[in-house]
């Protein structure tokens, strides 16, 4: 097999002359060299030619540098490996993504997983495979990831073999990781297509942002020595710097402008572009936006603060991003939007509350539209903005894409949920006072205390001590505490399997420490998410429902996540419990607070009024 693998190497590096050599016959062989480009087609050395959109790549001395735009190229192929394979690629990855592909034929729709793919995710190279052994009716794919994260913008030889029993991943000629969870024939979706320079299935498209030199598929199984020999032929590539894709990439909006942290005299505007750019924020009291501030550094995420504004005033704003392109300076302008500053303690105001928007942009988007129709001054978000905090795509295409009608016009104030996973994305996209996982802000005559209940909240902890000090010092008319996990809930299974036992904590014991502080210092409302349903308590004072002088606890976790159900026991603290997606609104006018909750159809299902 070693001798045959040598021929495989020759095929990769000398595509035309190698066909005369004896050795394994490739099913697919693409060499991404300029001489094989004819118009919008890459001529294959073996297999069907590959259609390419000229705007998707830049021809370089080493290969084709793909800029991560457009639709992943696809071809129909008569035969794909059925029982075993060797697949390889010389590549560089400029930017990881949720499902990155180099070459493969994989359909992944929820529980339906069939086919295989050689590629990468946000941080690691990987090979994915579905076989008879993993078939659960819809198929199930097994993933082998590299033992170490890949280094961006570095040429790497990536290879994988499957011999019918073991799936193995090789990095730069060396065996890296493997699994024996696979076995038997490869399972494909109906009418499979081969995707190259990206990952694509029926409802997803993640084109490559990086460079390809060559890629091949064989039905033969190469030995470790054969893979090492193949790598050695082009080993010098690892010392070569891939083409800089920045100038070639189009300047596009990744996240449209949105608002953060409004005060009586200032506000922050943030947005993200497809590549580093300079940013300018234009604003003013008319849609001409005659005033401006500009960023001091280049970056894809832009954050600009405006100060010196007038209290309680409507302003207009828009943004401009500029970056070098292949044909000169590229410019990207946003639409004009509005915001307003806090008028201060003497003026009525309103805010919306939407929580647990995770993974359901259709629902969260509808709720955002309905909330905006009521013209709140800001949005309070009690956590779980996304389903997986480390996946950038969810911030871009789930949270910000769906919430744009609201957060482009009013600032949002979040806390960390468990699904944020304390990931860097949260801190990159949220601009609130340090340390950002806990903070406080005022609006009108109310103060909001924002806490991270993923961290320790018991007496003596950092957040407990901070909150105790802040509450004791607060002279604000209204006090509102917001954290993700509820101190009191009758949910069926989060704090005890209540359909199987009557034993349970009926709430998060870590958060309950904060509840006791809230009751001690006269907090009016404690806002939570985590439970994907609705629950309002009676006023509670040190774990007991009271008629007055207690805090009302509100779980408003119906912003998009899969719905949950209350258990069979009605706790003494429960006032109203309800299943369904929803949002809530609060209006405050001096000593009067009016609260209303609305379902996904916009119907009012709960309301109350507090007068102090």
Backbone torsions as a table, in degrees:
resi	resn	phi	psi	omega
1	UNK	NA	-29.3	179.1
2	UNK	-61.7	-44.4	179.5
3	UNK	-61.8	-41.6	179.6
4	UNK	-65.4	-35.3	179.9
5	UNK	-67.0	-30.8	175.9
6	UNK	-61.0	-39.0	177.3
7	UNK	-65.5	-35.6	177.3
8	UNK	-59.6	-42.3	179.2
9	UNK	-61.6	-42.5	-179.9
10	UNK	-62.6	-38.3	179.2
11	UNK	-62.3	-38.6	-179.0
12	UNK	-69.5	-40.1	-171.9
13	UNK	-92.7	-27.1	178.7
14	UNK	-129.2	73.7	-166.5
15	UNK	-55.4	-42.4	-174.1
16	UNK	-79.3	-53.5	-176.0
17	UNK	-65.9	-26.3	-175.2
18	UNK	-68.5	-21.5	-176.8
19	UNK	-64.3	-18.7	179.1
20	UNK	-82.1	-13.5	-177.1
21	UNK	-80.0	154.5	172.6
22	UNK	-78.8	155.6	-179.5
23	UNK	141.1	-174.9	-177.8
24	UNK	-63.7	139.8	-177.4
25	UNK	-96.6	117.6	-176.4
26	UNK	-73.1	145.8	170.3
27	UNK	-77.1	-37.4	-178.3
28	UNK	-137.9	136.7	172.4
29	UNK	-149.0	113.5	176.7
30	UNK	-115.9	129.5	171.6
31	UNK	-112.9	115.1	-171.1
32	UNK	-87.5	60.0	-178.8
33	UNK	-107.6	152.2	-175.8
34	UNK	-58.4	-34.2	-176.1
35	UNK	-68.8	-14.4	-179.6
36	UNK	-99.0	4.4	177.4
37	UNK	-89.6	128.5	176.0
38	UNK	-132.8	100.0	-175.8
39	UNK	66.2	-122.5	179.1
40	UNK	-101.2	25.6	-176.4
41	UNK	-130.1	135.9	171.6
42	UNK	-97.9	118.2	179.4
43	UNK	-70.6	125.5	-179.5
44	UNK	-79.3	144.4	171.5
45	UNK	-77.0	-27.7	172.3
46	UNK	-155.3	133.7	-178.7
47	UNK	100.4	-175.4	-177.2
48	UNK	-72.4	146.6	175.7
49	UNK	-63.5	154.2	-173.8
50	UNK	-108.4	118.3	177.2
51	UNK	-75.5	134.0	-179.3
52	UNK	-132.0	138.2	173.3
53	UNK	-84.0	125.8	-176.2
54	UNK	-55.6	-26.3	-179.3
55	UNK	-76.9	-7.6	-174.8
56	UNK	-91.2	-12.9	-172.8
57	UNK	-145.2	164.8	174.3
58	UNK	-128.1	125.3	179.4
59	UNK	-75.5	129.8	-179.1
60	UNK	-123.1	-178.2	179.0
61	UNK	-73.6	-21.5	-176.7
62	UNK	-103.3	-27.1	-177.9
63	UNK	179.0	-149.1	175.7
64	UNK	-110.3	126.6	177.5
65	UNK	-95.3	109.0	-179.1
66	UNK	-86.7	139.7	-171.8
67	UNK	-100.5	12.3	174.0
68	UNK	76.0	20.4	-179.1
69	UNK	-119.4	168.8	174.8
70	UNK	77.2	-158.2	-177.7
71	UNK	-106.2	132.4	179.4
72	UNK	-56.3	127.2	-180.0
73	UNK	-60.2	143.9	-178.7
74	UNK	-139.9	147.3	175.2
75	UNK	-136.8	155.1	172.3
76	UNK	-93.2	132.1	-179.1
77	UNK	-127.5	137.1	-175.1
78	UNK	-68.9	-37.7	-176.9
79	UNK	-130.7	134.8	172.4
80	UNK	-123.2	156.7	179.7
81	UNK	-54.0	137.7	-175.8
82	UNK	-108.4	-38.0	-175.2
83	UNK	-121.8	-18.8	-178.1
84	UNK	-162.1	164.2	176.9
85	UNK	-164.1	163.1	160.8
86	UNK	-127.7	131.0	178.1
87	UNK	-133.6	139.1	-177.0
88	UNK	-144.8	160.2	178.0
89	UNK	-159.2	137.9	165.3
90	UNK	-95.5	124.5	-171.9
91	UNK	-153.8	167.4	163.1
92	UNK	-134.5	149.9	178.0
93	UNK	-118.5	120.4	179.6
94	UNK	-79.3	-38.9	-174.5
95	UNK	-149.0	124.0	177.8
96	UNK	-68.8	164.5	179.4
97	UNK	-152.7	175.4	-174.1
98	UNK	-60.5	-50.2	178.0
99	UNK	-129.4	92.4	179.7
100	UNK	-96.2	138.1	-179.0
101	UNK	-128.5	148.7	170.5
102	UNK	-108.5	-45.3	176.4
103	UNK	-160.1	143.3	178.8
104	UNK	164.7	175.9	176.5
105	UNK	-141.4	90.8	-172.3
106	UNK	-136.7	129.5	173.4
107	UNK	-110.9	122.6	-177.6
108	UNK	-132.7	96.6	179.8
109	UNK	-126.2	93.9	-178.2
110	UNK	64.6	-118.5	179.1
111	UNK	-84.7	-3.4	-179.9
112	UNK	-92.2	110.0	-177.8
113	UNK	-135.3	111.4	-178.4
114	UNK	-142.4	139.4	177.2
115	UNK	109.9	-155.7	-179.7
116	UNK	-152.3	162.6	179.1
117	UNK	-157.9	139.1	170.1
118	UNK	-106.0	123.1	-175.6
119	UNK	-172.7	-134.4	-171.7
120	UNK	-164.6	165.4	171.1
121	UNK	-118.6	-147.7	-177.0
122	UNK	-68.8	-24.3	-172.8
123	UNK	-134.3	-22.8	-170.7
124	UNK	-129.9	151.0	166.5
125	UNK	-72.3	156.9	-179.8
126	UNK	-162.6	159.5	170.7
127	UNK	-127.8	136.6	-175.9
128	UNK	-120.9	138.2	-175.4
129	UNK	-150.8	136.9	173.6
130	UNK	-115.0	127.9	-176.9
131	UNK	-133.2	175.0	178.8
132	UNK	-56.7	-39.8	-178.2
133	UNK	-63.0	-31.7	-177.6
134	UNK	-95.4	1.1	-175.2
135	UNK	-70.6	124.7	176.2
136	UNK	-117.5	24.4	-177.7
137	UNK	110.0	-52.5	175.8
138	UNK	-96.6	-3.2	-173.4
139	UNK	89.1	152.3	176.2
140	UNK	-147.3	130.5	-176.9
141	UNK	-94.3	143.5	173.4
142	UNK	-106.8	138.4	-177.4
143	UNK	-115.3	130.3	171.3
144	UNK	-111.3	118.9	-179.6
145	UNK	-104.1	152.9	177.3
146	UNK	-63.3	151.0	-176.7
147	UNK	-69.8	-23.1	179.7
148	UNK	-129.0	153.0	175.7
149	UNK	-61.7	148.8	176.2
150	UNK	-75.6	155.5	176.6
151	UNK	-96.3	116.2	-178.1
152	UNK	-58.0	150.1	175.3
153	UNK	56.1	42.9	177.1
154	UNK	-135.3	127.5	178.7
155	UNK	-65.5	133.9	-177.4
156	UNK	-138.0	140.3	171.0
157	UNK	-94.9	118.6	-177.7
158	UNK	-115.2	131.4	179.2
159	UNK	-144.4	155.2	176.7
160	UNK	-145.0	145.1	175.5
161	UNK	-128.3	149.4	172.6
162	UNK	-136.5	121.5	-176.1
163	UNK	-106.9	16.1	-177.7
164	UNK	96.7	-14.1	-179.5
165	UNK	-133.4	-35.0	-174.2
166	UNK	-128.6	135.9	175.5
167	UNK	-106.5	125.1	-173.6
168	UNK	-128.2	138.2	178.0
169	UNK	-111.0	133.7	179.8
170	UNK	-117.9	138.3	176.2
171	UNK	-123.0	122.0	179.2
172	UNK	48.5	49.4	172.6
173	UNK	81.8	-0.2	-177.8
174	UNK	-120.3	141.7	176.3
175	UNK	-62.5	128.8	-174.7
176	UNK	-110.1	-49.7	-177.1
177	UNK	-160.1	157.7	-176.8
178	UNK	-156.6	169.5	176.0
179	UNK	-148.7	149.9	173.4
180	UNK	-110.5	16.9	177.1
181	UNK	-70.4	-16.8	179.3
182	UNK	-90.3	171.2	176.9
183	UNK	169.7	142.6	178.5
184	UNK	84.1	-165.7	-175.0
185	UNK	-65.7	151.8	175.8
186	UNK	-76.2	136.1	178.5
187	UNK	-100.7	125.6	179.7
188	UNK	-113.2	156.5	169.6
189	UNK	-71.1	166.0	176.0
190	UNK	-65.2	141.7	178.8
191	UNK	49.6	57.9	-177.1
192	UNK	-67.8	149.4	173.3
193	UNK	-120.1	154.8	177.7
194	UNK	-98.7	126.9	179.8
195	UNK	-109.9	136.6	-176.5
196	UNK	-130.0	143.2	179.3
197	UNK	62.3	44.4	177.5
198	UNK	153.1	173.1	172.6
199	UNK	-114.9	136.9	-178.7
200	UNK	-153.2	135.9	168.2
201	UNK	-136.5	-157.2	-172.3
202	UNK	-63.5	-33.4	-174.8
203	UNK	-127.7	12.8	179.5
204	UNK	-137.4	150.0	-179.0
205	UNK	-150.7	113.6	179.7
206	UNK	-128.2	83.3	-179.8
207	UNK	-65.2	149.9	-178.7
208	UNK	-65.4	135.8	166.0
209	UNK	-114.8	95.7	-173.6
210	UNK	166.7	-163.1	-175.4
211	UNK	-126.6	139.6	174.5
212	UNK	-115.3	134.3	175.8
213	UNK	-102.1	-45.5	178.7
214	UNK	-163.3	160.3	174.5
215	UNK	-156.6	145.5	-176.4
216	UNK	-145.6	153.9	173.7
217	UNK	-128.4	134.2	176.6
218	UNK	-129.1	148.9	170.1
219	UNK	-80.1	-21.1	179.0
220	UNK	-74.1	155.5	179.2
221	UNK	-104.9	113.3	-178.8
222	UNK	-76.4	149.6	174.4
223	UNK	-81.8	168.5	176.2
224	UNK	-60.9	-38.8	178.6
225	UNK	-65.2	-37.8	179.2
226	UNK	-66.2	-41.3	177.1
227	UNK	-63.0	-43.2	179.5
228	UNK	-61.8	-38.7	-179.7
229	UNK	-68.2	-39.7	176.9
230	UNK	-60.7	-45.4	179.2
231	UNK	-59.4	-39.7	-174.0
232	UNK	-62.5	-28.2	-177.5
233	UNK	-66.3	-29.0	179.8
234	UNK	-124.8	24.5	-176.0
235	UNK	-57.2	-27.4	-179.1
236	UNK	-62.7	-18.9	-180.0
237	UNK	-62.0	-30.2	-176.1
238	UNK	-67.5	-14.6	175.8
239	UNK	-97.7	6.1	-178.6
240	UNK	-101.3	139.0	178.2
241	UNK	-87.2	123.3	177.8
242	UNK	-61.4	159.3	179.7
243	UNK	-60.4	135.1	175.5
244	UNK	-69.7	117.9	-175.1
245	UNK	-88.8	-8.4	-169.8
246	UNK	-57.3	-49.4	-177.2
247	UNK	-67.2	-32.9	-176.9
248	UNK	-75.3	-24.1	-177.6
249	UNK	-73.8	140.6	176.6
250	UNK	-69.8	148.5	175.6
251	UNK	-86.1	111.9	-176.4
252	UNK	-135.2	161.3	175.6
253	UNK	-77.6	128.9	170.3
254	UNK	-96.3	-49.8	173.3
255	UNK	-129.3	124.6	-179.3
256	UNK	-69.0	159.1	-177.3
257	UNK	-55.6	138.3	177.8
258	UNK	-141.2	167.9	-168.1
259	UNK	-111.4	147.1	178.3
260	UNK	-140.7	145.8	165.5
261	UNK	45.3	77.1	176.7
262	UNK	-86.8	142.8	172.6
263	UNK	-128.0	-172.0	178.1
264	UNK	-69.9	-20.4	-175.3
265	UNK	-128.8	4.3	-176.7
266	UNK	-157.6	168.5	177.6
267	UNK	-161.6	156.3	177.6
268	UNK	-111.8	137.4	176.2
269	UNK	-117.7	132.8	179.5
270	UNK	-129.3	152.2	172.5
271	UNK	-161.6	168.6	179.9
272	UNK	-134.0	139.4	177.7
273	UNK	-114.0	166.4	-174.3
274	UNK	-71.7	-13.5	176.4
275	UNK	-155.5	164.8	179.9
276	UNK	-55.5	138.6	-177.8
277	UNK	-154.6	160.1	168.9
278	UNK	-82.5	146.8	-177.7
279	UNK	-124.9	141.3	176.0
280	UNK	-129.3	133.4	178.0
281	UNK	-108.2	120.0	177.8
282	UNK	-103.1	140.8	-178.5
283	UNK	-154.9	165.9	178.6
284	UNK	170.6	179.1	-177.6
285	UNK	-88.1	0.7	170.6
286	UNK	-131.3	170.4	-177.4
287	UNK	-73.6	1.3	174.3
288	UNK	-77.1	-20.6	173.8
289	UNK	49.3	66.1	-171.5
290	UNK	-82.9	-14.1	177.4
291	UNK	-98.0	159.4	-178.0
292	UNK	-155.5	155.2	168.0
293	UNK	-134.7	152.5	-175.3
294	UNK	-129.6	153.8	176.8
295	UNK	-70.6	152.5	178.2
296	UNK	-97.0	-8.6	-178.3
297	UNK	-142.9	157.9	177.0
298	UNK	-80.8	143.9	174.8
299	UNK	-179.5	159.2	176.7
300	UNK	-75.9	-30.3	177.6
301	UNK	-98.6	124.2	-175.6
302	UNK	-110.6	136.4	179.9
303	UNK	-140.4	115.4	-177.9
304	UNK	-129.2	133.5	-179.8
305	UNK	-107.3	132.8	174.0
306	UNK	-106.3	131.9	173.7
307	UNK	-124.8	169.5	178.6
308	UNK	81.2	21.1	179.5
309	UNK	-85.1	168.5	178.7
310	UNK	-93.1	139.7	179.5
311	UNK	-62.0	146.7	173.8
312	UNK	56.5	37.3	-174.0
313	UNK	-120.0	141.1	174.7
314	UNK	-83.8	132.9	176.4
315	UNK	-125.7	157.1	173.1
316	UNK	-107.8	149.6	177.4
317	UNK	-151.2	156.8	172.3
318	UNK	-155.7	167.2	-177.0
319	UNK	-127.5	156.6	173.7
320	UNK	-132.9	132.3	175.9
321	UNK	-118.7	140.0	-179.0
322	UNK	-135.8	137.0	180.0
323	UNK	-152.0	150.7	176.6
324	UNK	-63.9	140.9	175.6
325	UNK	-126.6	175.9	-178.0
326	UNK	-63.7	-24.6	-177.4
327	UNK	-118.1	22.1	-179.8
328	UNK	124.8	-164.5	-176.5
329	UNK	-75.1	129.7	175.3
330	UNK	-97.0	138.3	-178.1
331	UNK	-127.2	138.2	-179.8
332	UNK	-133.1	118.8	179.7
333	UNK	-109.5	140.6	175.6
334	UNK	-91.3	167.2	173.0
335	UNK	-72.8	160.2	176.5
336	UNK	-79.4	130.2	176.8
337	UNK	-125.4	173.6	179.0
338	UNK	-120.7	158.5	167.7
339	UNK	-147.5	168.2	173.6
340	UNK	-137.8	148.6	179.2
341	UNK	-84.3	161.4	175.6
342	UNK	-67.1	132.3	-178.8
343	UNK	-81.1	-16.3	-179.7
344	UNK	103.9	179.4	-170.3
345	UNK	-61.4	-25.7	-173.1
346	UNK	-87.2	1.6	-172.9
347	UNK	-118.4	135.0	175.8
348	UNK	-60.3	151.6	178.0
349	UNK	-150.2	171.3	-179.3
350	UNK	-142.8	153.2	174.5
351	UNK	-145.0	153.8	177.6
352	UNK	-102.4	154.8	175.2
353	UNK	-129.5	122.2	175.3
354	UNK	-136.3	129.8	-177.1
355	UNK	-132.0	159.4	176.0
356	UNK	54.9	51.4	177.7
357	UNK	-72.0	-5.4	-168.5
358	UNK	-45.0	125.5	165.2
359	UNK	66.0	17.4	-178.6
360	UNK	-143.3	70.9	-175.1
361	UNK	-64.1	-24.1	178.3
362	UNK	-65.3	-42.8	179.7
363	UNK	-74.7	-49.8	-177.7
364	UNK	-62.1	-35.1	177.5
365	UNK	-65.3	-40.6	178.1
366	UNK	-65.2	-41.6	178.7
367	UNK	-65.5	-39.2	178.6
368	UNK	-62.3	-41.8	178.2
369	UNK	-62.0	-44.0	-179.0
370	UNK	-67.7	-39.4	178.4
371	UNK	-63.8	-43.3	179.3
372	UNK	-62.4	-32.9	-179.7
373	UNK	-62.4	-20.6	178.1
374	UNK	-93.6	0.8	173.9
375	UNK	55.0	60.2	174.2
376	UNK	-72.1	164.3	174.5
377	UNK	-84.1	-26.1	177.9
378	UNK	-163.3	171.7	178.3
379	UNK	-116.2	130.6	171.3
380	UNK	-100.3	129.1	-178.0
381	UNK	-125.6	109.0	-177.2
382	UNK	-80.4	26.6	168.5
383	UNK	106.6	170.1	-171.5
384	UNK	57.6	58.1	176.1
385	UNK	-64.2	-38.0	-179.5
386	UNK	-129.9	172.2	-178.3
387	UNK	-81.2	-37.8	179.4
388	UNK	-137.7	108.5	-171.8
389	UNK	-61.2	-27.7	-178.6
390	UNK	-79.5	-7.2	-178.6
391	UNK	-97.0	106.6	-176.5
392	UNK	-58.1	-37.8	-177.4
393	UNK	-56.5	-33.6	-179.2
394	UNK	-71.0	-34.9	174.6
395	UNK	-66.2	-42.5	-175.7
396	UNK	-72.1	-53.7	-169.7
397	UNK	-98.5	-12.7	175.8
398	UNK	-102.1	-66.9	-172.5
399	UNK	-70.4	-63.5	-172.3
400	UNK	-68.2	-36.8	-180.0
401	UNK	-63.4	-41.4	-177.1
402	UNK	-80.2	-32.7	-174.5
403	UNK	-90.6	-1.6	-174.9
404	UNK	-53.5	-41.1	-179.3
405	UNK	-58.6	-25.8	-179.6
406	UNK	-96.1	-52.4	-171.7
407	UNK	-76.1	-10.2	172.9
408	UNK	-81.4	-9.7	-176.4
409	UNK	-120.5	-22.4	176.0
410	UNK	-135.6	146.9	178.5
411	UNK	-72.0	151.8	173.7
412	UNK	-117.3	144.1	-177.6
413	UNK	-121.2	106.9	-176.9
414	UNK	-105.5	166.4	162.4
415	UNK	-121.3	162.3	179.1
416	UNK	-75.6	129.9	168.8
417	UNK	-96.9	177.1	178.3
418	UNK	-68.1	-29.0	-178.0
419	UNK	-76.1	-16.9	173.8
420	UNK	-67.4	-25.4	177.5
421	UNK	58.9	23.8	-179.0
422	UNK	53.7	29.7	-174.2
423	UNK	-73.4	156.4	-179.9
424	UNK	-60.0	-29.3	-179.1
425	UNK	-56.8	-39.4	179.7
426	UNK	-59.6	-48.2	-176.9
427	UNK	-72.2	-28.0	176.7
428	UNK	-70.4	-34.3	-172.3
429	UNK	-100.9	-8.1	-178.3
430	UNK	-114.8	133.1	179.3
431	UNK	-122.5	94.5	177.6
432	UNK	-134.1	168.8	-176.8
433	UNK	-59.2	145.5	178.0
434	UNK	-60.7	146.4	6.7
435	UNK	-88.5	12.4	173.5
436	UNK	78.2	-30.7	175.6
437	UNK	-81.5	-16.5	162.8
438	UNK	-141.3	145.8	-178.2
439	UNK	-169.2	173.9	176.3
440	UNK	-136.9	153.7	174.8
441	UNK	-149.7	157.8	176.4
442	UNK	-115.9	149.5	171.4
443	UNK	-147.6	126.9	-175.8
444	UNK	59.4	-128.8	179.5
445	UNK	-104.6	26.3	-178.9
446	UNK	-122.6	146.1	172.6
447	UNK	-117.7	136.6	-178.1
448	UNK	-112.9	132.1	-178.2
449	UNK	-114.5	115.3	-170.8
450	UNK	-109.9	123.3	-170.5
451	UNK	-132.1	148.6	178.2
452	UNK	-100.1	104.0	-178.9
453	UNK	-85.7	7.3	167.2
454	UNK	-74.5	-22.1	178.5
455	UNK	-99.1	168.4	-177.7
456	UNK	-62.1	132.7	-179.4
457	UNK	-126.7	13.9	-179.4
458	UNK	-75.1	162.1	178.0
459	UNK	-52.3	135.5	-177.3
460	UNK	95.2	-17.6	179.5
461	UNK	-74.5	162.1	-177.7
462	UNK	-56.3	-49.4	-175.5
463	UNK	-71.6	-36.5	178.6
464	UNK	-62.1	-46.3	-179.3
465	UNK	-65.3	-41.3	178.1
466	UNK	-61.4	-47.2	-177.3
467	UNK	-65.3	-41.3	178.9
468	UNK	-59.5	-42.4	179.5
469	UNK	-66.8	-44.9	-178.8
470	UNK	-64.4	-43.3	-179.3
471	UNK	-66.1	-41.2	-179.0
472	UNK	-64.7	-33.1	-177.0
473	UNK	-85.2	-15.8	-173.5
474	UNK	-73.2	128.2	173.1
475	UNK	-109.7	13.9	-176.6
476	UNK	-68.5	149.2	-176.3
477	UNK	-66.2	-41.5	179.0
478	UNK	-118.1	137.7	177.9
479	UNK	-122.6	126.1	-178.2
480	UNK	-130.0	126.5	178.9
481	UNK	-104.9	137.5	-179.0
482	UNK	-133.9	124.2	172.4
483	UNK	-152.4	163.3	-168.6
484	UNK	-74.0	-49.9	-172.4
485	UNK	-84.9	133.5	-177.1
486	UNK	-81.1	138.3	176.1
487	UNK	-75.6	-24.5	-178.7
488	UNK	-137.9	125.1	178.1
489	UNK	-160.1	150.6	174.8
490	UNK	-107.5	22.3	178.1
491	UNK	-53.6	147.7	-170.4
492	UNK	-69.4	-28.0	-170.8
493	UNK	-143.3	-4.2	-177.9
494	UNK	-74.5	-31.4	-176.9
495	UNK	-129.2	40.9	-178.6
496	UNK	133.1	133.0	-179.1
497	UNK	-78.9	84.1	-165.8
498	UNK	-76.8	-5.2	171.5
499	UNK	-92.5	-3.2	179.6
500	UNK	-120.0	-19.8	-179.6
501	UNK	-153.3	156.2	176.0
502	UNK	-95.0	9.4	179.5
503	UNK	-94.1	130.6	177.5
504	UNK	-178.7	161.0	-179.0
505	UNK	-84.4	-16.2	-177.9
506	UNK	48.9	47.3	177.1
507	UNK	146.3	165.9	-177.9
508	UNK	-83.4	119.3	-175.0
509	UNK	-70.3	-30.3	175.4
510	UNK	-64.6	-44.5	179.7
511	UNK	-69.5	-24.7	-177.5
512	UNK	-65.4	-26.6	174.1
513	UNK	-59.7	-40.2	179.1
514	UNK	-69.4	-34.4	178.4
515	UNK	-61.1	-40.5	179.4
516	UNK	-64.7	-38.1	174.5
517	UNK	-63.4	-42.0	-179.8
518	UNK	-60.6	-44.2	-179.5
519	UNK	-66.2	-38.2	-178.4
520	UNK	-65.4	-33.7	-173.3
521	UNK	-108.8	16.4	171.6
522	UNK	72.3	34.3	174.4
523	UNK	-68.3	133.6	-175.4
524	UNK	-80.0	-46.5	-176.9
525	UNK	-136.3	138.0	172.0
526	UNK	-112.8	119.9	-176.7
527	UNK	-102.2	135.0	-179.0
528	UNK	-138.3	166.0	170.2
529	UNK	-127.3	-128.8	174.7
530	UNK	74.3	-52.0	175.9
531	UNK	-86.3	124.0	-174.3
532	UNK	-84.5	62.4	177.3
533	UNK	-160.7	-167.3	-177.4
534	UNK	-123.2	134.7	174.5
535	UNK	-151.4	131.7	174.8
536	UNK	-120.8	130.7	-179.7
537	UNK	-93.2	164.4	162.5
538	UNK	-67.1	164.3	171.1
539	UNK	-54.9	136.3	-177.4
540	UNK	-122.4	135.4	176.1
541	UNK	-131.7	109.0	-178.4
542	UNK	50.3	59.8	172.0
543	UNK	74.2	2.6	-177.9
544	UNK	-120.1	134.1	174.8
545	UNK	-68.4	136.5	-179.2
546	UNK	-132.0	168.1	179.3
547	UNK	-84.2	-27.9	179.4
548	UNK	-155.0	171.8	179.5
549	UNK	59.2	42.9	174.8
550	UNK	-140.0	172.3	179.1
551	UNK	-99.4	134.7	172.7
552	UNK	-85.7	129.0	178.8
553	UNK	-104.1	128.3	-175.5
554	UNK	-121.6	118.9	171.8
555	UNK	-99.2	114.8	-179.2
556	UNK	-124.4	61.3	-174.3
557	UNK	-93.1	25.7	-175.8
558	UNK	-100.9	36.5	-175.4
559	UNK	-85.4	-2.6	179.4
560	UNK	158.1	-29.9	-178.6
561	UNK	-63.1	161.1	179.2
562	UNK	-56.2	130.6	-171.6
563	UNK	-68.9	147.6	177.0
564	UNK	-118.6	170.9	-172.2
565	UNK	-128.8	146.7	175.9
566	UNK	-71.3	153.7	175.1
567	UNK	-74.9	-178.2	-175.1
568	UNK	-79.7	-11.2	-173.9
569	UNK	-97.9	127.7	174.9
570	UNK	-91.2	109.7	-178.6
571	UNK	-72.6	150.3	178.1
572	UNK	-57.8	-28.7	-178.1
573	UNK	-78.0	-14.2	-174.9
574	UNK	-75.7	129.7	172.0
575	UNK	-102.3	-57.4	179.8
576	UNK	-134.4	136.6	173.6
577	UNK	-132.0	142.7	-175.1
578	UNK	-156.2	143.0	177.7
579	UNK	-102.0	132.5	176.9
580	UNK	147.7	154.0	175.3
581	UNK	-70.4	146.3	-173.3
582	UNK	-166.3	169.5	167.3
583	UNK	-139.2	164.5	-179.6
584	UNK	-130.9	158.5	178.8
585	UNK	-131.4	146.6	177.2
586	UNK	-131.3	134.0	174.4
587	UNK	-118.9	129.8	179.5
588	UNK	-123.1	126.2	176.8
589	UNK	-132.2	96.9	-179.3
590	UNK	61.3	-113.6	-177.7
591	UNK	-93.7	7.9	-178.5
592	UNK	-115.0	129.7	175.9
593	UNK	-121.0	123.4	177.9
594	UNK	-113.1	133.2	-175.8
595	UNK	-125.8	138.6	176.6
596	UNK	-143.6	142.9	178.7
597	UNK	-120.1	137.3	-174.7
598	UNK	-126.5	143.5	178.2
599	UNK	-86.5	-176.3	-174.8
600	UNK	-66.4	-19.0	176.4
601	UNK	-93.8	4.5	178.5
602	UNK	83.5	12.7	-178.1
603	UNK	-88.9	134.4	177.1
604	UNK	-70.1	128.5	178.6
605	UNK	-127.1	-6.8	175.7
606	UNK	-157.4	144.9	177.4
607	UNK	-156.8	151.0	171.5
608	UNK	-156.1	169.3	179.9
609	UNK	-136.6	136.1	174.0
610	UNK	-115.4	136.2	176.0
611	UNK	-127.3	125.0	-179.7
612	UNK	-110.0	NA	NA
